Structure formats: structure tokens, C-alpha cells
Amino acid sequence: MKISTTVNALATPVISLISVVLLYLTLSKQIESNYFQKKAKNLDLILVMYNQLQVEYGNFTYNKKGQRAQVGVTTHYEDRFHGFDALFENLQSIRKKPEKFGPSYQSDKIVGLIHTFDLVQKLILNMDLEKDAQNELGAKMKNFYQTSFRPTFLDIAFHVRNNTNINSKILIDFVTNQEQKENPAFDINTFKSIGELFKDHYNNNLD
């Protein structure tokens, strides 16, 4: 009787310890699982928003109306441009009348693209992600800016730099913020001509 009592007395703390260890391991695995699930959900959200940015960019349109004369016959036309081509055609009208880049349908759409781009960048920087995934997504955003926005946005920013309306300010602030990541001294107001601006633009691309 005394032997069984002694065995029970010795075994109880050991069993309790084993139970605690097993509980700890179970909870650790659950926490680890939840941690990676959270990161996976964060990545999914960012990819959805990045896809939304691409959709908005592809859906950006510009309609161009005019007349064509061929073999003495004049015909009316209306061309519809999308994405980069739409931004480029929009740029041509802004070059002629920079003061019209204010609250309007076309400039509001450009500001909408900027807001979506900024949102995706903030999500990448602030959400809990694997470091490699964060770096890859950051590289994709940099590439998107350089290939999809930079050629036209730099040009637009130069032409509207003297405007005081909110849309012009948003565009200039956005371009300045992006350019200063590569060149901290960038200031759109220091360039005297569009040629000087793009000379600097292409030199930076070659660095």
C-alpha cells in the first residue's frame, strides 16, 4: 500500500509535466499555423489589390475625335485608347493646355490610379509578410511605376508644376516621392525644359 502511494506521488508530477509540455507543443503549433495563415491572407490581399491596380490601369481610356482627309475626302473619326496609350494621348492634350489638368474626368482618373498605387505600396510596407515576398512585391511596384507611370507622369508633372489645383498637387507629390527614392535631390521645379528632365530620367535609368 505504501509502495503504490509512493509511486502515485512520484508519478503525478511527471504526468502533469508531460501534460504541460504536450499542451505547450500543441499551442505552439497552433500559433505557428495561425501566424503563417495570417501571412498568407495578407499576401492574398496584396495580390488582389495589385491585380486591381492592373485592371484600373488597363481600363484607363481616352477618346480622341477629329477629322481625316484622304484623297480629297474628309471623314470624322473617334479613336479609343487604353492603358499606356491612353495616358500618352491624354498627355498630348495636357501639353497644349496644362491649366486644364484640374478637377475633371480625365485627371480624376489619373488621381484614382495614384491612390490605388499608394494603397498597394502601403499594404506591402505595413502588413506582416515574409521578407522575401515583401522584397519581391516591392520590386514589382517599382517596375510598375517605371514602365507604366513614369514616362507620362514625369511629363505631366513638368507641365502642370505651376498649377495650384489639388489634382496637380497630388500628381506632383506622387512623382516627387517616387523619384526621390532613386534621387533624393529630385525637384520638378529645378528643370528648365522637358528635354533636361528626360535627359536626367534616362541617365537615372542607366545607373
Number of C-alpha atoms within 10 A of each C-alpha: 6 7 8 9 10 10 11 12 11 11 12 11 11 12 11 11 12 12 12 12 12 12 12 12 12 12 12 12 12 12 12 12 12 12 12 15 12 15 16 15 13 18 21 12 16 20 15 13 18 20 13 16 21 18 12 17 22 15 14 19 20 18 12 14 10 9 11 10 9 8 5 7 8 10 10 9 10 10 9 12 19 16 18 18 16 19 23 19 18 21 19 14 13 18 16 10 12 20 16 16 23 18 14 10 9 16 18 14 17 20 18 15 19 17 15 18 20 14 16 22 18 12 17 23 14 9 15 17 19 13 9 9 12 18 14 12 20 16 11 13 18 15 13 15 16 16 12 16 19 17 17 20 21 20 20 25 23 21 22 23 16 13 17 11 14 13 19 25 17 16 21 22 14 18 22 19 15 17 21 12 11 12 12 11 11 17 14 19 12 11 14 10 12 14 11 11 18 15 11 13 15 11 10 12 9 6 6
